[in-house]
Each structure stands twice: as structure tokens, then as C-alpha cells.
Amino acid sequence: MNNKYIKSLGGQEEEEVLGSKGRIVSTEETPKDEWQNSLRPQRLDDYIGQEAFKKNLKVYIAAAKSRKEALDHVLLYGPPGLGKTTMAKIIANELGSQFKVTSGPAIGRPGELASILTTLQDHDVLFIDEIHRLNRNVEEILYSAMEDFALDIVMGKGTGASSIRIDLAHFTLIGATTRAGSLSAPLRDRFLITNHMQFYEPAELKKIITRAAHILGIDIEDSGAEEIARRSRGTPRIANRLLKRIRDFAQVQGSAITADIASEALKALHVDEIGLDDLDNEILKAIIYKFNGGPVGIDTISAAVSEERATIEDVCEPYLMQIGFISRTPRGRIATAAAYDHLGISWPGKEGETSLFGGDHGDR
């Protein structure tokens, strides 16, 4: 590996690939990820992964089209980077419908949402990303819109107030969220089609990486694709980032991406054998060394590693739980035996045991 090239990392080109706060394994989408739009599949048959949901979705879409009706409202939930936006766009494509996009934080007042809803045509697809971040007053507008395809508008105030109903086009709402538990029951119950987006298996990620390499004109061997897939945290967004970054290492070597080149590049990028980076390992070490393995609350962990709670909770923790390195208990987070083993630390006892000093470190 060219050490001079490794030391040169950190320039403008690298910044175009890295994710949130410079973490190449961050699942959060940033403007620097716009280059990945060219890699998005456009049809269900081209979408890799989420096989059970795809099979059911084909039935729902075919039935709605045969009845000439709008598809039932859809909720997609799960960690960032698993293809919720891509799936929403594909649903619109399969329906042959217009696709309109907004997000929870972008809709500040009920009138703004009403304006969007009244411009929809029959069978349009409205995609609301981060739907859990809608404020309650805005959210309540959706209840009658989703159930009755109507807007109830209150005119005036007090005893003189009156209500009028405005009919809406029969549309499909697709909501996406990383926090399904934050949705109110009235909103959640109006989604008749729901899917928990699952982390991807290495074999699925290998297919995604190979497809992306073909689109981008990158020469990659099967062993190289397998190595990247193994370290991509079950997340296509990360797999594509790693592919683009490792391409530079291979180009300097005048080679296709092989397992050896991928391994050396990922080592230089501080991504270990299972996809953890420095922040992930700092979190595990904090729980183990500072809090006797837990249980410890998320705010306490946040303070210990000087990282925002939301980053730990939404970006780091889902994968650490998925691979069995952290367990959540009513009293807080616990590092598992697998986490100790990964860090080469002797495991002191059974998971869930109370530590010597009581093991309850603040918030949950």
C-alpha cells in the first residue's frame, strides 16, 4: 500500500465521500451522498434485499392497479441507510404515479401541509421523510386526509367557529422514520401497509456492491466485493461509500479492488473487520471501562464519549445491538460477552448481572 497516498487522505475528494461528521460508516445521509442517486434502482425487480416485503408489495400494487384505486398508505421504518427513500420512489414508479417529496421538519404549520395535500392528483404518491418529526397540530391534519381523503378546516374561533370539509384526491402517503415508536397511535394506525426495513446480509450487499461497481465503471474482484460487504454494517449506503473510497486505493496500486486492497484501505480508514470505527469502539470501551460493563444510560454514554445522544441512539446503537455487542435493559445499556471478546477484554460475568457498585448509571 502506498503510504504517501494514505497520508494524503482527508482532502476535498475524501470529504465528498465521508458521511456525517466525517464518519465513513455513518448511516446518516448528507449532501455529500448525492452521487449515490445514480445507483438507486428504479423497479422492484432491480431492488436487492427486503425480499418478503417486495413479494407482498407486488401483490398490493397489482391489486390496487387492477381496481384503479390508490395504494393503501405505507409506513417504512428502520435505521438510516437501508433504502426507505429508494423503496418509496420505486413504489411510485411501479404505480405509474407522480412522486412528491417533503419531510417532517420542513412542514412547520398546518397550512403548509394543507397546501401540499390540495395540489395532489388522484393516485399521486406523497413521501414524508422523518414523519415522526411532524408537530402534533400538523399531524392532526393528516388523520382525515388519510382516512377520508378530506380536509376539515375550522373557520373562526370560539362559539362562532364553523367547520368546512374540502375533498382531496385519492393519494398514497408513504411515511419513513427511524423511530416508529415516536409515532402517535392515531397516525400509525392509518398506515395499512408497514415494513420494518432489515439490515442486509453480506451476500445481498455483495450484489449491491457489484452492481454499483458496474455502474461506476470500477474493476472489482469477487473477493474485494465480499470484503467490503463484510464491513458495511448491513447498510447499502455505507457499502457504496466504502466502494468509492477504496476505488482510489486500487487506482493508485494500478489494480482491481481485491480483498487485500480492500482490507488495507479499510484499515487506513479505521474501519475494523466487522465494520466498527473509532466511535463505535469508544462507546463499547466507555461502557466497559468507565461503567463496569453497564447498565448505563444513553445520556451518560453520550457525555462519556462527547457525542450527541441522537448520533449514538440512531446511528451507532442499532448496529451494535444487531451484532449482539450491546443489550438494552430497563436500567440502561449493557456490554455483552461478544463486545468484551471483540476488544480482547476478559469478560467478568453474566450479562445482566449488577456490577460491584450497583451498575445503575443515570438515565435510560
HELIX and SHEET records of a PDB file:
HELIX    1   1 ASN A    3  SER A    8  1                                   6    
HELIX    2   2 GLN A   12  GLU A   15  1                                   4    
HELIX    3   3 SER A   20  GLY A   22  5                                   3    
HELIX    4   4 PRO A   31  LEU A   39  5                                   9    
HELIX    5   5 LEU A   44  ASP A   46  5                                   3    
HELIX    6   6 GLU A   51  ARG A   67  1                                  17    
HELIX    7   7 LYS A   84  LEU A   95  1                                  12    
HELIX    8   8 GLY A  104  ALA A  106  5                                   3    
HELIX    9   9 PRO A  110  THR A  118  1                                   9    
HELIX   10  10 ILE A  131  ARG A  133  5                                   3    
HELIX   11  11 ARG A  136  ASP A  148  1                                  13    
HELIX   12  12 GLY A  158  GLY A  160  5                                   3    
HELIX   13  13 ALA A  180  SER A  182  5                                   3    
HELIX   14  14 ALA A  185  ARG A  188  1                                   4    
HELIX   15  15 PRO A  202  LEU A  216  1                                  15    
HELIX   16  16 ASP A  222  ARG A  230  1                                   9    
HELIX   17  17 PRO A  236  GLN A  253  1                                  18    
HELIX   18  18 ALA A  259  ALA A  268  1                                  10    
HELIX   19  19 ASP A  278  LYS A  285  1                                   8    
HELIX   20  20 ALA A  286  LYS A  290  3                                   5    
HELIX   21  21 ILE A  298  VAL A  305  1                                   8    
HELIX   22  22 ARG A  309  THR A  311  1                                   3    
HELIX   23  23 ILE A  312  CYS A  316  3                                   5    
HELIX   24  24 GLU A  317  GLN A  322  1                                   6    
HELIX   25  25 ALA A  337  LEU A  343  1                                   7    
SHEET    1   A 5 PHE A  99  SER A 103  0                                        
SHEET    2   A 5 VAL A 125  ASP A 129  1                                        
SHEET    3   A 5 THR A 172  THR A 177  1                                        
SHEET    4   A 5 VAL A  74  TYR A  77  1                                        
SHEET    5   A 5 ILE A 193  HIS A 196  1                                        
SHEET    1   B 2 ALA A 150  MET A 155  0                                        
SHEET    2   B 2 SER A 162  ASP A 167 -1                                        
SHEET    1   C 2 ILE A 326  THR A 329  0                                        
SHEET    2   C 2 GLY A 332  ALA A 335 -1                                        
END                                                                             
